[in-house]
């Protein structure tokens, strides 16, 4: 690639006296090497920190959801006594958890977009190519999928704590 580029460079600037004796040399680097540039450990720590923060937030939400579930025991008992099956109670719990998770994901995505906008407005002169940062369809779909998975996990754990037989007898 370098000889071809050198030849084109020489042909286009052949009559220019200022560029006499100049040469062109191309060096290719992997994008991963250019982005990471020796800070792989730091990037891994950031990723682990984000995963830990997600785990802590999910655990707190699960704890709050389970404590709310204890307050709903009377409502669940009435539904079970009226003939609601365990699956229908699970659907109710899943719907509530999914609504909570989707709203949480929406707030998180809005905060991320606000952060990207602020970064573009105030720090674009310090960070080159900061205008390329933003939410993509992959980010939104990943957040929705993660919300769906967490809602399923929360509703499954909540349904395990509900004793259906005791509720239907209550």
N, C-alpha and C positions, 0 to 999 in steps of 0.2 A: 504493500500500500504506500509506503514512503517513497519509493522511486517514482511512482505514477504521480503522486502529489507534488514531488520535487520538480518533475518535468512540467506540469501544468503551472506551477508557481513561476518557473523560469520563463515559460512562453508568454504568460500574461504580463510580466514585468520586465521583458527583455529590453525595451527602450528606455527604461527609467534608470537614471544615473544614481539615484539615491539608494537603489536596491542592488547595486552591483556587488557581487560576491556573497550575497545572502543565500542561505539555504534553508530548507524546510525539513523538519524531523517530527514525525508523529509517534506518540507513545500511547498505547491503549492500556487502560486499567479496568479491572472488574468493578462494577457498580458497588458491590458489597464492600470491596476494599476501600473505595473512595468514600462511601458513607460511614463505614465503621472506623476506618483509619486508626486502628490500634486501640479502640475503646470498646472492644467486644464485651469485656467484663462489665463495664459500666452499663452498656445496653442490656445485658442479661440481668443485672441487678434492678434496673428500671422495670423490666418485664416481670421479674419476680415480685417486686413491690406492688405493681399494678394487680397482679394475680392475688397477692395477699390482701390487698385492699378490697378486691371483689369478694374474696372469701369472707372477710370480716363483715362487709356490708350485707352479704347474703345471709350470714348467720344471724345478724341482728334483725333482719327482716323476717326470717323464719321464727325467731324468738317472739317478735311482736305478733306475728300471725298466729302462732300457737297460743299466746296469751289471749288474743281476741277470740280464738276458737273456744276457749274455756268459758268466755262470756256468752257465747252462742249456744251453749249446751241446751238451754230451754227451747230455743227455736228449732234446733236439730231434733230434740226429743219430740216436739210437736209434729214436725214433718215425718219423722219415723213412725209415730203413732198413727198418723193419717195414711200411712201406706207407702211412704217414700222408700225406695230400695237403697242399698248401700251405694250402688252405682250412681243414683241420682244425687245423693249427698256428695259424692265425689265430684260430680259435674258442677255442683254449686260451689264447692270449695275451689275447684280448678278455675272457674269463671272469676271468682273474687281474686284469686292469686294472679291470674293472667292480667286482669285489669290493673292491679297494683304494679305488676312488673312492667307492663307496657307504658304506664304513666311514668314510672321511674326511668325507663329507657328513654322516653321522650324528653324528660327533664335533663337527663344526662347528655343527650344529643344536642339539645338547645344550648346547654352550657358549653359544650365543645365547640359549637359553631360560633358562639359569642367569643370564646377564647381565640379562635382562628381569626375572627374579624378584628379583635383588639390587637392581635399580633401583626396583622397586615397594616392596621392604621398607625400604630405607634412604633413598631420595631422593624418596619420593612427596610429601613436604611442600614440596620445592623445585621439583619439576616437576609442574605441574598436568596432569591426565589421563594420568599415566604408567601408570595401571592399565589403559589401553587398549592398551598395547604388548604384543606377543606374537607368536608364530609363527602364521601362517595356513596354510591349505591351499595357497595360492599359493606361499608360501615353501618349503614342503616339496616341492611338485611342481617348482618351479624348481630346487631343489638336486638333485633326482633326475634331472631332464633335463640339467642341467649335468654331473652325474657320468656320465651315459650318453654325452654328446657327448665329454667328455674321455677316457673309456675307449676310445671308438672312435678318437679321434685318437692316443692312446698306442699302441693295438694296431696301427693302420695304420702308424705310424712304426716300431714294433718289427718288424713283418713285412717292412718294406722293408729293414731292416738285416740280416735273416736271409737268407743265400744258400742257398736251398732245394736247388739242384743240388749244391752242395758238401756240404751236410748229408746228402743221400741217398747220396752216394758215400762219405762218411766211415763 
